[in-house]
Amino acid sequence: MLGSCGEHGITADVEVLPIQRVNQAHARLEQSDVKHRFVIDMASLAKA
């Protein structure tokens, strides 16, 4: 499946968030206010 997506230029839209905004992301999920996949920036863990 991933190979087929790569061959056809199919990608996913993501919104990268620092771990500090995970509660805000959860609230947005509950409100159905999400247009992209959420991805947590793991580098932000060191700053938490």
mmCIF entry with sequence, helices, sheets and N, C-alpha, C, O atoms, coordinates in Angstrom:
data_MODEL
# 
_entry.id   MODEL 
# 
_entity.id                         1 
_entity.type                       polymer 
_entity.pdbx_number_of_molecules   1 
# 
_entity_poly.entity_id                      1 
_entity_poly.type                           'polypeptide(L)' 
_entity_poly.nstd_linkage                   no 
_entity_poly.nstd_monomer                   no 
_entity_poly.pdbx_seq_one_letter_code       MLGSCGEHGITADVEVLPIQRVNQAHARLEQSDVKHRFVIDMASLAKA 
_entity_poly.pdbx_seq_one_letter_code_can   MLGSCGEHGITADVEVLPIQRVNQAHARLEQSDVKHRFVIDMASLAKA 
_entity_poly.pdbx_strand_id                 A 
# 
loop_
_entity_poly_seq.entity_id 
_entity_poly_seq.num 
_entity_poly_seq.mon_id 
_entity_poly_seq.hetero 
1 1  MET n 
1 2  LEU n 
1 3  GLY n 
1 4  SER n 
1 5  CYS n 
1 6  GLY n 
1 7  GLU n 
1 8  HIS n 
1 9  GLY n 
1 10 ILE n 
1 11 THR n 
1 12 ALA n 
1 13 ASP n 
1 14 VAL n 
1 15 GLU n 
1 16 VAL n 
1 17 LEU n 
1 18 PRO n 
1 19 ILE n 
1 20 GLN n 
1 21 ARG n 
1 22 VAL n 
1 23 ASN n 
1 24 GLN n 
1 25 ALA n 
1 26 HIS n 
1 27 ALA n 
1 28 ARG n 
1 29 LEU n 
1 30 GLU n 
1 31 GLN n 
1 32 SER n 
1 33 ASP n 
1 34 VAL n 
1 35 LYS n 
1 36 HIS n 
1 37 ARG n 
1 38 PHE n 
1 39 VAL n 
1 40 ILE n 
1 41 ASP n 
1 42 MET n 
1 43 ALA n 
1 44 SER n 
1 45 LEU n 
1 46 ALA n 
1 47 LYS n 
1 48 ALA n 
# 
_struct_asym.id          A 
_struct_asym.entity_id   1 
# 
loop_
_struct_conf.conf_type_id 
_struct_conf.id 
_struct_conf.pdbx_PDB_helix_id 
_struct_conf.beg_label_comp_id 
_struct_conf.beg_label_asym_id 
_struct_conf.beg_label_seq_id 
_struct_conf.pdbx_beg_PDB_ins_code 
_struct_conf.end_label_comp_id 
_struct_conf.end_label_asym_id 
_struct_conf.end_label_seq_id 
_struct_conf.pdbx_end_PDB_ins_code 
_struct_conf.beg_auth_comp_id 
_struct_conf.beg_auth_asym_id 
_struct_conf.beg_auth_seq_id 
_struct_conf.end_auth_comp_id 
_struct_conf.end_auth_asym_id 
_struct_conf.end_auth_seq_id 
_struct_conf.pdbx_PDB_helix_class 
_struct_conf.details 
_struct_conf.pdbx_PDB_helix_length 
HELX_P HELX_P1 AA1 LEU A 2  ? HIS A 8  ? LEU A 2  HIS A 8  1 ? 7 
HELX_P HELX_P2 AA2 ILE A 19 ? ARG A 21 ? ILE A 19 ARG A 21 5 ? 3 
HELX_P HELX_P3 AA3 VAL A 22 ? GLU A 30 ? VAL A 22 GLU A 30 1 ? 9 
HELX_P HELX_P4 AA4 MET A 42 ? LYS A 47 ? MET A 42 LYS A 47 5 ? 6 
# 
_struct_conf_type.id          HELX_P 
_struct_conf_type.criteria    ? 
_struct_conf_type.reference   ? 
# 
_struct_sheet.id               AA1 
_struct_sheet.type             ? 
_struct_sheet.number_strands   2 
_struct_sheet.details          ? 
# 
_struct_sheet_order.sheet_id     AA1 
_struct_sheet_order.range_id_1   1 
_struct_sheet_order.range_id_2   2 
_struct_sheet_order.offset       ? 
_struct_sheet_order.sense        parallel 
# 
loop_
_struct_sheet_range.sheet_id 
_struct_sheet_range.id 
_struct_sheet_range.beg_label_comp_id 
_struct_sheet_range.beg_label_asym_id 
_struct_sheet_range.beg_label_seq_id 
_struct_sheet_range.pdbx_beg_PDB_ins_code 
_struct_sheet_range.end_label_comp_id 
_struct_sheet_range.end_label_asym_id 
_struct_sheet_range.end_label_seq_id 
_struct_sheet_range.pdbx_end_PDB_ins_code 
_struct_sheet_range.beg_auth_comp_id 
_struct_sheet_range.beg_auth_asym_id 
_struct_sheet_range.beg_auth_seq_id 
_struct_sheet_range.end_auth_comp_id 
_struct_sheet_range.end_auth_asym_id 
_struct_sheet_range.end_auth_seq_id 
AA1 1 VAL A 14 ? PRO A 18 ? VAL A 14 PRO A 18 
AA1 2 ARG A 37 ? ASP A 41 ? ARG A 37 ASP A 41 
# 
loop_
_atom_site.group_PDB 
_atom_site.id 
_atom_site.type_symbol 
_atom_site.label_atom_id 
_atom_site.label_alt_id 
_atom_site.label_comp_id 
_atom_site.label_asym_id 
_atom_site.label_entity_id 
_atom_site.label_seq_id 
_atom_site.pdbx_PDB_ins_code 
_atom_site.Cartn_x 
_atom_site.Cartn_y 
_atom_site.Cartn_z 
_atom_site.occupancy 
_atom_site.B_iso_or_equiv 
_atom_site.pdbx_formal_charge 
_atom_site.auth_seq_id 
_atom_site.auth_comp_id 
_atom_site.auth_asym_id 
_atom_site.auth_atom_id 
_atom_site.pdbx_PDB_model_num 
ATOM 1   N N  . MET A 1 1  ? 0.825   -1.192 0.000  1.00 0.00 ? 1  MET A N  1 
ATOM 2   C CA . MET A 1 1  ? 0.000   0.000  0.000  1.00 0.00 ? 1  MET A CA 1 
ATOM 3   C C  . MET A 1 1  ? 0.871   1.259  0.000  1.00 0.00 ? 1  MET A C  1 
ATOM 4   O O  . MET A 1 1  ? 0.614   2.194  -0.758 1.00 0.00 ? 1  MET A O  1 
ATOM 5   N N  . LEU A 1 2  ? 1.898   1.282  0.847  1.00 0.00 ? 2  LEU A N  1 
ATOM 6   C CA . LEU A 1 2  ? 2.763   2.463  0.897  1.00 0.00 ? 2  LEU A CA 1 
ATOM 7   C C  . LEU A 1 2  ? 3.502   2.668  -0.419 1.00 0.00 ? 2  LEU A C  1 
ATOM 8   O O  . LEU A 1 2  ? 3.687   3.800  -0.864 1.00 0.00 ? 2  LEU A O  1 
ATOM 9   N N  . GLY A 1 3  ? 3.919   1.578  -1.034 1.00 0.00 ? 3  GLY A N  1 
ATOM 10  C CA . GLY A 1 3  ? 4.586   1.685  -2.326 1.00 0.00 ? 3  GLY A CA 1 
ATOM 11  C C  . GLY A 1 3  ? 3.677   2.271  -3.380 1.00 0.00 ? 3  GLY A C  1 
ATOM 12  O O  . GLY A 1 3  ? 4.103   3.108  -4.176 1.00 0.00 ? 3  GLY A O  1 
ATOM 13  N N  . SER A 1 4  ? 2.426   1.841  -3.394 1.00 0.00 ? 4  SER A N  1 
ATOM 14  C CA . SER A 1 4  ? 1.453   2.359  -4.352 1.00 0.00 ? 4  SER A CA 1 
ATOM 15  C C  . SER A 1 4  ? 1.201   3.850  -4.127 1.00 0.00 ? 4  SER A C  1 
ATOM 16  O O  . SER A 1 4  ? 1.102   4.620  -5.082 1.00 0.00 ? 4  SER A O  1 
ATOM 17  N N  . CYS A 1 5  ? 1.097   4.249  -2.860 1.00 0.00 ? 5  CYS A N  1 
ATOM 18  C CA . CYS A 1 5  ? 0.902   5.672  -2.558 1.00 0.00 ? 5  CYS A CA 1 
ATOM 19  C C  . CYS A 1 5  ? 2.105   6.488  -3.035 1.00 0.00 ? 5  CYS A C  1 
ATOM 20  O O  . CYS A 1 5  ? 1.944   7.570  -3.599 1.00 0.00 ? 5  CYS A O  1 
ATOM 21  N N  . GLY A 1 6  ? 3.304   5.963  -2.806 1.00 0.00 ? 6  GLY A N  1 
ATOM 22  C CA . GLY A 1 6  ? 4.507   6.654  -3.246 1.00 0.00 ? 6  GLY A CA 1 
ATOM 23  C C  . GLY A 1 6  ? 4.575   6.802  -4.753 1.00 0.00 ? 6  GLY A C  1 
ATOM 24  O O  . GLY A 1 6  ? 4.970   7.851  -5.264 1.00 0.00 ? 6  GLY A O  1 
ATOM 25  N N  . GLU A 1 7  ? 4.193   5.756  -5.464 1.00 0.00 ? 7  GLU A N  1 
ATOM 26  C CA . GLU A 1 7  ? 4.216   5.793  -6.925 1.00 0.00 ? 7  GLU A CA 1 
ATOM 27  C C  . GLU A 1 7  ? 3.238   6.814  -7.494 1.00 0.00 ? 7  GLU A C  1 
ATOM 28  O O  . GLU A 1 7  ? 3.493   7.400  -8.547 1.00 0.00 ? 7  GLU A O  1 
ATOM 29  N N  . HIS A 1 8  ? 2.132   7.026  -6.812 1.00 0.00 ? 8  HIS A N  1 
ATOM 30  C CA . HIS A 1 8  ? 1.089   7.919  -7.312 1.00 0.00 ? 8  HIS A CA 1 
ATOM 31  C C  . HIS A 1 8  ? 1.059   9.285  -6.622 1.00 0.00 ? 8  HIS A C  1 
ATOM 32  O O  . HIS A 1 8  ? 0.153   10.083 -6.862 1.00 0.00 ? 8  HIS A O  1 
ATOM 33  N N  . GLY A 1 9  ? 2.045   9.552  -5.769 1.00 0.00 ? 9  GLY A N  1 
ATOM 34  C CA . GLY A 1 9  ? 2.142   10.862 -5.126 1.00 0.00 ? 9  GLY A CA 1 
ATOM 35  C C  . GLY A 1 9  ? 1.047   11.130 -4.107 1.00 0.00 ? 9  GLY A C  1 
ATOM 36  O O  . GLY A 1 9  ? 0.693   12.284 -3.866 1.00 0.00 ? 9  GLY A O  1 
ATOM 37  N N  . ILE A 1 10 ? 0.505   10.070 -3.504 1.00 0.00 ? 10 ILE A N  1 
ATOM 38  C CA . ILE A 1 10 ? -0.543  10.228 -2.495 1.00 0.00 ? 10 ILE A CA 1 
ATOM 39  C C  . ILE A 1 10 ? 0.121   10.428 -1.140 1.00 0.00 ? 10 ILE A C  1 
ATOM 40  O O  . ILE A 1 10 ? 0.929   9.608  -0.705 1.00 0.00 ? 10 ILE A O  1 
ATOM 41  N N  . THR A 1 11 ? -0.227  11.521 -0.482 1.00 0.00 ? 11 THR A N  1 
ATOM 42  C CA . THR A 1 11 ? 0.357   11.838 0.823  1.00 0.00 ? 11 THR A CA 1 
ATOM 43  C C  . THR A 1 11 ? -0.746  12.131 1.832  1.00 0.00 ? 11 THR A C  1 
ATOM 44  O O  . THR A 1 11 ? -1.920  12.237 1.478  1.00 0.00 ? 11 THR A O  1 
ATOM 45  N N  . ALA A 1 12 ? -0.354  12.257 3.077  1.00 0.00 ? 12 ALA A N  1 
ATOM 46  C CA . ALA A 1 12 ? -1.301  12.596 4.139  1.00 0.00 ? 12 ALA A CA 1 
ATOM 47  C C  . ALA A 1 12 ? -1.040  14.030 4.595  1.00 0.00 ? 12 ALA A C  1 
ATOM 48  O O  . ALA A 1 12 ? 0.107   14.473 4.649  1.00 0.00 ? 12 ALA A O  1 
ATOM 49  N N  . ASP A 1 13 ? -2.098  14.738 4.917  1.00 0.00 ? 13 ASP A N  1 
ATOM 50  C CA . ASP A 1 13 ? -1.956  16.070 5.493  1.00 0.00 ? 13 ASP A CA 1 
ATOM 51  C C  . ASP A 1 13 ? -1.840  15.905 6.999  1.00 0.00 ? 13 ASP A C  1 
ATOM 52  O O  . ASP A 1 13 ? -2.667  15.243 7.625  1.00 0.00 ? 13 ASP A O  1 
ATOM 53  N N  . VAL A 1 14 ? -0.811  16.508 7.574  1.00 0.00 ? 14 VAL A N  1 
ATOM 54  C CA . VAL A 1 14 ? -0.590  16.389 9.012  1.00 0.00 ? 14 VAL A CA 1 
ATOM 55  C C  . VAL A 1 14 ? -0.429  17.766 9.633  1.00 0.00 ? 14 VAL A C  1 
ATOM 56  O O  . VAL A 1 14 ? -0.017  18.724 8.979  1.00 0.00 ? 14 VAL A O  1 
ATOM 57  N N  . GLU A 1 15 ? -0.762  17.832 10.902 1.00 0.00 ? 15 GLU A N  1 
ATOM 58  C CA . GLU A 1 15 ? -0.543  19.037 11.693 1.00 0.00 ? 15 GLU A CA 1 
ATOM 59  C C  . GLU A 1 15 ? 0.383   18.624 12.828 1.00 0.00 ? 15 GLU A C  1 
ATOM 60  O O  . GLU A 1 15 ? -0.007  17.843 13.697 1.00 0.00 ? 15 GLU A O  1 
ATOM 61  N N  . VAL A 1 16 ? 1.602   19.141 12.826 1.00 0.00 ? 16 VAL A N  1 
ATOM 62  C CA . VAL A 1 16 ? 2.596   18.782 13.837 1.00 0.00 ? 16 VAL A CA 1 
ATOM 63  C C  . VAL A 1 16 ? 2.404   19.688 15.048 1.00 0.00 ? 16 VAL A C  1 
ATOM 64  O O  . VAL A 1 16 ? 2.395   20.914 14.938 1.00 0.00 ? 16 VAL A O  1 
ATOM 65  N N  . LEU A 1 17 ? 2.250   19.046 16.209 1.00 0.00 ? 17 LEU A N  1 
ATOM 66  C CA . LEU A 1 17 ? 2.003   19.780 17.444 1.00 0.00 ? 17 LEU A CA 1 
ATOM 67  C C  . LEU A 1 17 ? 3.060   19.439 18.488 1.00 0.00 ? 17 LEU A C  1 
ATOM 68  O O  . LEU A 1 17 ? 3.522   18.300 18.556 1.00 0.00 ? 17 LEU A O  1 
ATOM 69  N N  . PRO A 1 18 ? 3.445   20.418 19.299 1.00 0.00 ? 18 PRO A N  1 
ATOM 70  C CA . PRO A 1 18 ? 4.298   20.089 20.440 1.00 0.00 ? 18 PRO A CA 1 
ATOM 71  C C  . PRO A 1 18 ? 3.453   19.387 21.502 1.00 0.00 ? 18 PRO A C  1 
ATOM 72  O O  . PRO A 1 18 ? 2.237   19.573 21.549 1.00 0.00 ? 18 PRO A O  1 
ATOM 73  N N  . ILE A 1 19 ? 4.078   18.598 22.336 1.00 0.00 ? 19 ILE A N  1 
ATOM 74  C CA . ILE A 1 19 ? 3.370   17.858 23.373 1.00 0.00 ? 19 ILE A CA 1 
ATOM 75  C C  . ILE A 1 19 ? 2.583   18.809 24.292 1.00 0.00 ? 19 ILE A C  1 
ATOM 76  O O  . ILE A 1 19 ? 1.574   18.412 24.874 1.00 0.00 ? 19 ILE A O  1 
ATOM 77  N N  . GLN A 1 20 ? 3.037   20.039 24.420 1.00 0.00 ? 20 GLN A N  1 
ATOM 78  C CA . GLN A 1 20 ? 2.366   21.006 25.285 1.00 0.00 ? 20 GLN A CA 1 
ATOM 79  C C  . GLN A 1 20 ? 0.955   21.338 24.791 1.00 0.00 ? 20 GLN A C  1 
ATOM 80  O O  . GLN A 1 20 ? 0.147   21.851 25.566 1.00 0.00 ? 20 GLN A O  1 
ATOM 81  N N  . ARG A 1 21 ? 0.641   21.061 23.529 1.00 0.00 ? 21 ARG A N  1 
ATOM 82  C CA . ARG A 1 21 ? -0.683  21.384 22.975 1.00 0.00 ? 21 ARG A CA 1 
ATOM 83  C C  . ARG A 1 21 ? -1.570  20.152 22.812 1.00 0.00 ? 21 ARG A C  1 
ATOM 84  O O  . ARG A 1 21 ? -2.579  20.208 22.109 1.00 0.00 ? 21 ARG A O  1 
ATOM 85  N N  . VAL A 1 22 ? -1.205  19.032 23.457 1.00 0.00 ? 22 VAL A N  1 
ATOM 86  C CA . VAL A 1 22 ? -1.972  17.807 23.288 1.00 0.00 ? 22 VAL A CA 1 
ATOM 87  C C  . VAL A 1 22 ? -3.397  17.951 23.842 1.00 0.00 ? 22 VAL A C  1 
ATOM 88  O O  . VAL A 1 22 ? -4.331  17.390 23.270 1.00 0.00 ? 22 VAL A O  1 
ATOM 89  N N  . ASN A 1 23 ? -3.576  18.677 24.922 1.00 0.00 ? 23 ASN A N  1 
ATOM 90  C CA . ASN A 1 23 ? -4.928  18.874 25.465 1.00 0.00 ? 23 ASN A CA 1 
ATOM 91  C C  . ASN A 1 23 ? -5.786  19.702 24.513 1.00 0.00 ? 23 ASN A C  1 
ATOM 92  O O  . ASN A 1 23 ? -6.977  19.433 24.354 1.00 0.00 ? 23 ASN A O  1 
ATOM 93  N N  . GLN A 1 24 ? -5.190  20.698 23.886 1.00 0.00 ? 24 GLN A N  1 
ATOM 94  C CA . GLN A 1 24 ? -5.910  21.502 22.894 1.00 0.00 ? 24 GLN A CA 1 
ATOM 95  C C  . GLN A 1 24 ? -6.301  20.627 21.704 1.00 0.00 ? 24 GLN A C  1 
ATOM 96  O O  . GLN A 1 24 ? -7.404  20.759 21.174 1.00 0.00 ? 24 GLN A O  1 
ATOM 97  N N  . ALA A 1 25 ? -5.419  19.751 21.289 1.00 0.00 ? 25 ALA A N  1 
ATOM 98  C CA . ALA A 1 25 ? -5.720  18.849 20.177 1.00 0.00 ? 25 ALA A CA 1 
ATOM 99  C C  . ALA A 1 25 ? -6.879  17.923 20.544 1.00 0.00 ? 25 ALA A C  1 
ATOM 100 O O  . ALA A 1 25 ? -7.753  17.667 19.716 1.00 0.00 ? 25 ALA A O  1 
ATOM 101 N N  . HIS A 1 26 ? -6.889  17.429 21.759 1.00 0.00 ? 26 HIS A N  1 
ATOM 102 C CA . HIS A 1 26 ? -7.975  16.548 22.207 1.00 0.00 ? 26 HIS A CA 1 
ATOM 103 C C  . HIS A 1 26 ? -9.308  17.293 22.202 1.00 0.00 ? 26 HIS A C  1 
ATOM 104 O O  . HIS A 1 26 ? -10.327 16.745 21.782 1.00 0.00 ? 26 HIS A O  1 
ATOM 105 N N  . ALA A 1 27 ? -9.302  18.525 22.663 1.00 0.00 ? 27 ALA A N  1 
ATOM 106 C CA . ALA A 1 27 ? -10.525 19.332 22.658 1.00 0.00 ? 27 ALA A CA 1 
ATOM 107 C C  . ALA A 1 27 ? -11.017 19.548 21.233 1.00 0.00 ? 27 ALA A C  1 
ATOM 108 O O  . ALA A 1 27 ? -12.220 19.502 20.977 1.00 0.00 ? 27 ALA A O  1 
ATOM 109 N N  . ARG A 1 28 ? -10.099 19.783 20.312 1.00 0.00 ? 28 ARG A N  1 
ATOM 110 C CA . ARG A 1 28 ? -10.487 19.963 18.910 1.00 0.00 ? 28 ARG A CA 1 
ATOM 111 C C  . ARG A 1 28 ? -11.084 18.688 18.334 1.00 0.00 ? 28 ARG A C  1 
ATOM 112 O O  . ARG A 1 28 ? -12.026 18.746 17.543 1.00 0.00 ? 28 ARG A O  1 
ATOM 113 N N  . LEU A 1 29 ? -10.543 17.533 18.724 1.00 0.00 ? 29 LEU A N  1 
ATOM 114 C CA . LEU A 1 29 ? -11.118 16.264 18.278 1.00 0.00 ? 29 LEU A CA 1 
ATOM 115 C C  . LEU A 1 29 ? -12.560 16.126 18.740 1.00 0.00 ? 29 LEU A C  1 
ATOM 116 O O  . LEU A 1 29 ? -13.431 15.716 17.972 1.00 0.00 ? 29 LEU A O  1 
ATOM 117 N N  . GLU A 1 30 ? -12.806 16.469 19.991 1.00 0.00 ? 30 GLU A N  1 
ATOM 118 C CA . GLU A 1 30 ? -14.161 16.379 20.534 1.00 0.00 ? 30 GLU A CA 1 
ATOM 119 C C  . GLU A 1 30 ? -15.128 17.316 19.817 1.00 0.00 ? 30 GLU A C  1 
ATOM 120 O O  . GLU A 1 30 ? -16.317 17.015 19.711 1.00 0.00 ? 30 GLU A O  1 
ATOM 121 N N  . GLN A 1 31 ? -14.629 18.449 19.323 1.00 0.00 ? 31 GLN A N  1 
ATOM 122 C CA . GLN A 1 31 ? -15.465 19.432 18.626 1.00 0.00 ? 31 GLN A CA 1 
ATOM 123 C C  . GLN A 1 31 ? -15.540 19.164 17.124 1.00 0.00 ? 31 GLN A C  1 
ATOM 124 O O  . GLN A 1 31 ? -16.159 19.933 16.389 1.00 0.00 ? 31 GLN A O  1 
ATOM 125 N N  . SER A 1 32 ? -14.925 18.095 16.670 1.00 0.00 ? 32 SER A N  1 
ATOM 126 C CA . SER A 1 32 ? -14.850 17.757 15.231 1.00 0.00 ? 32 SER A CA 1 
ATOM 127 C C  . SER A 1 32 ? -14.229 18.894 14.426 1.00 0.00 ? 32 SER A C  1 
ATOM 128 O O  . SER A 1 32 ? -14.653 19.174 13.305 1.00 0.00 ? 32 SER A O  1 
ATOM 129 N N  . ASP A 1 33 ? -13.227 19.541 15.000 1.00 0.00 ? 33 ASP A N  1 
ATOM 130 C CA . ASP A 1 33 ? -12.541 20.661 14.361 1.00 0.00 ? 33 ASP A CA 1 
ATOM 131 C C  . ASP A 1 33 ? -11.158 20.218 13.869 1.00 0.00 ? 33 ASP A C  1 
ATOM 132 O O  . ASP A 1 33 ? -10.168 20.918 14.081 1.00 0.00 ? 33 ASP A O  1 
ATOM 133 N N  . VAL A 1 34 ? -11.095 19.060 13.214 1.00 0.00 ? 34 VAL A N  1 
ATOM 134 C CA . VAL A 1 34 ? -9.817  18.522 12.773 1.00 0.00 ? 34 VAL A CA 1 
ATOM 135 C C  . VAL A 1 34 ? -9.898  18.235 11.279 1.00 0.00 ? 34 VAL A C  1 
ATOM 136 O O  . VAL A 1 34 ? -10.781 17.511 10.820 1.00 0.00 ? 34 VAL A O  1 
ATOM 137 N N  . LYS A 1 35 ? -8.971  18.810 10.533 1.00 0.00 ? 35 LYS A N  1 
ATOM 138 C CA . LYS A 1 35 ? -8.936  18.587 9.090  1.00 0.00 ? 35 LYS A CA 1 
ATOM 139 C C  . LYS A 1 35 ? -7.711  17.782 8.681  1.00 0.00 ? 35 LYS A C  1 
ATOM 140 O O  . LYS A 1 35 ? -7.621  17.339 7.536  1.00 0.00 ? 35 LYS A O  1 
ATOM 141 N N  . HIS A 1 36 ? -6.761  17.585 9.603  1.00 0.00 ? 36 HIS A N  1 
ATOM 142 C CA . HIS A 1 36 ? -5.521  16.879 9.318  1.00 0.00 ? 36 HIS A CA 1 
ATOM 143 C C  . HIS A 1 36 ? -5.272  15.861 10.425 1.00 0.00 ? 36 HIS A C  1 
ATOM 144 O O  . HIS A 1 36 ? -5.921  15.873 11.472 1.00 0.00 ? 36 HIS A O  1 
ATOM 145 N N  . ARG A 1 37 ? -4.322  14.992 10.160 1.00 0.00 ? 37 ARG A N  1 
ATOM 146 C CA . ARG A 1 37 ? -3.860  14.080 11.211 1.00 0.00 ? 37 ARG A CA 1 
ATOM 147 C C  . ARG A 1 37 ? -2.981  14.858 12.169 1.00 0.00 ? 37 ARG A C  1 
ATOM 148 O O  . ARG A 1 37 ? -2.165  15.676 11.744 1.00 0.00 ? 37 ARG A O  1 
ATOM 149 N N  . PHE A 1 38 ? -3.144  14.609 13.458 1.00 0.00 ? 38 PHE A N  1 
ATOM 150 C CA . PHE A 1 38 ? -2.253  15.212 14.447 1.00 0.00 ? 38 PHE A CA 1 
ATOM 151 C C  . PHE A 1 38 ? -1.013  14.340 14.595 1.00 0.00 ? 38 PHE A C  1 
ATOM 152 O O  . PHE A 1 38 ? -1.105  13.115 14.677 1.00 0.00 ? 38 PHE A O  1 
ATOM 153 N N  . VAL A 1 39 ? 0.150   14.991 14.628 1.00 0.00 ? 39 VAL A N  1 
ATOM 154 C CA . VAL A 1 39 ? 1.409   14.301 14.869 1.00 0.00 ? 39 VAL A CA 1 
ATOM 155 C C  . VAL A 1 39 ? 2.117   15.068 15.970 1.00 0.00 ? 39 VAL A C  1 
ATOM 156 O O  . VAL A 1 39 ? 2.307   16.280 15.871 1.00 0.00 ? 39 VAL A O  1 
ATOM 157 N N  . ILE A 1 40 ? 2.507   14.358 17.022 1.00 0.00 ? 40 ILE A N  1 
ATOM 158 C CA . ILE A 1 40 ? 3.200   15.009 18.138 1.00 0.00 ? 40 ILE A CA 1 
ATOM 159 C C  . ILE A 1 40 ? 4.691   15.067 17.832 1.00 0.00 ? 40 ILE A C  1 
ATOM 160 O O  . ILE A 1 40 ? 5.313   14.055 17.507 1.00 0.00 ? 40 ILE A O  1 
ATOM 161 N N  . ASP A 1 41 ? 5.249   16.258 17.941 1.00 0.00 ? 41 ASP A N  1 
ATOM 162 C CA . ASP A 1 41 ? 6.683   16.468 17.736 1.00 0.00 ? 41 ASP A CA 1 
ATOM 163 C C  . ASP A 1 41 ? 7.411   15.938 18.960 1.00 0.00 ? 41 ASP A C  1 
ATOM 164 O O  . ASP A 1 41 ? 7.372   16.552 20.026 1.00 0.00 ? 41 ASP A O  1 
ATOM 165 N N  . MET A 1 42 ? 8.076   14.799 18.808 1.00 0.00 ? 42 MET A N  1 
ATOM 166 C CA . MET A 1 42 ? 8.725   14.147 19.934 1.00 0.00 ? 42 MET A CA 1 
ATOM 167 C C  . MET A 1 42 ? 9.874   14.986 20.500 1.00 0.00 ? 42 MET A C  1 
ATOM 168 O O  . MET A 1 42 ? 10.239  14.807 21.662 1.00 0.00 ? 42 MET A O  1 
ATOM 169 N N  . ALA A 1 43 ? 10.444  15.885 19.720 1.00 0.00 ? 43 ALA A N  1 
ATOM 170 C CA . ALA A 1 43 ? 11.506  16.754 20.232 1.00 0.00 ? 43 ALA A CA 1 
ATOM 171 C C  . ALA A 1 43 ? 10.965  17.679 21.314 1.00 0.00 ? 43 ALA A C  1 
ATOM 172 O O  . ALA A 1 43 ? 11.727  18.156 22.155 1.00 0.00 ? 43 ALA A O  1 
ATOM 173 N N  . SER A 1 44 ? 9.671   17.939 21.304 1.00 0.00 ? 44 SER A N  1 
ATOM 174 C CA . SER A 1 44 ? 9.080   18.827 22.305 1.00 0.00 ? 44 SER A CA 1 
ATOM 175 C C  . SER A 1 44 ? 9.000   18.172 23.681 1.00 0.00 ? 44 SER A C  1 
ATOM 176 O O  . SER A 1 44 ? 8.774   18.866 24.672 1.00 0.00 ? 44 SER A O  1 
ATOM 177 N N  . LEU A 1 45 ? 9.180   16.858 23.766 1.00 0.00 ? 45 LEU A N  1 
ATOM 178 C CA . LEU A 1 45 ? 9.173   16.175 25.069 1.00 0.00 ? 45 LEU A CA 1 
ATOM 179 C C  . LEU A 1 45 ? 10.306  16.657 25.956 1.00 0.00 ? 45 LEU A C  1 
ATOM 180 O O  . LEU A 1 45 ? 10.144  16.755 27.172 1.00 0.00 ? 45 LEU A O  1 
ATOM 181 N N  . ALA A 1 46 ? 11.444  16.957 25.362 1.00 0.00 ? 46 ALA A N  1 
ATOM 182 C CA . ALA A 1 46 ? 12.592  17.429 26.143 1.00 0.00 ? 46 ALA A CA 1 
ATOM 183 C C  . ALA A 1 46 ? 12.335  18.808 26.743 1.00 0.00 ? 46 ALA A C  1 
ATOM 184 O O  . ALA A 1 46 ? 12.969  19.187 27.728 1.00 0.00 ? 46 ALA A O  1 
ATOM 185 N N  . LYS A 1 47 ? 11.415  19.551 26.158 1.00 0.00 ? 47 LYS A N  1 
ATOM 186 C CA . LYS A 1 47 ? 11.092  20.902 26.620 1.00 0.00 ? 47 LYS A CA 1 
ATOM 187 C C  . LYS A 1 47 ? 9.956   20.919 27.627 1.00 0.00 ? 47 LYS A C  1 
ATOM 188 O O  . LYS A 1 47 ? 9.682   21.956 28.232 1.00 0.00 ? 47 LYS A O  1 
ATOM 189 N N  . ALA A 1 48 ? 9.287   19.780 27.819 1.00 0.00 ? 48 ALA A N  1 
ATOM 190 C CA . ALA A 1 48 ? 8.106   19.722 28.688 1.00 0.00 ? 48 ALA A CA 1 
ATOM 191 C C  . ALA A 1 48 ? 8.467   19.811 30.141 1.00 0.00 ? 48 ALA A C  1 
ATOM 192 O O  . ALA A 1 48 ? 7.585   19.777 30.999 1.00 0.00 ? 48 ALA A O  1 
# 
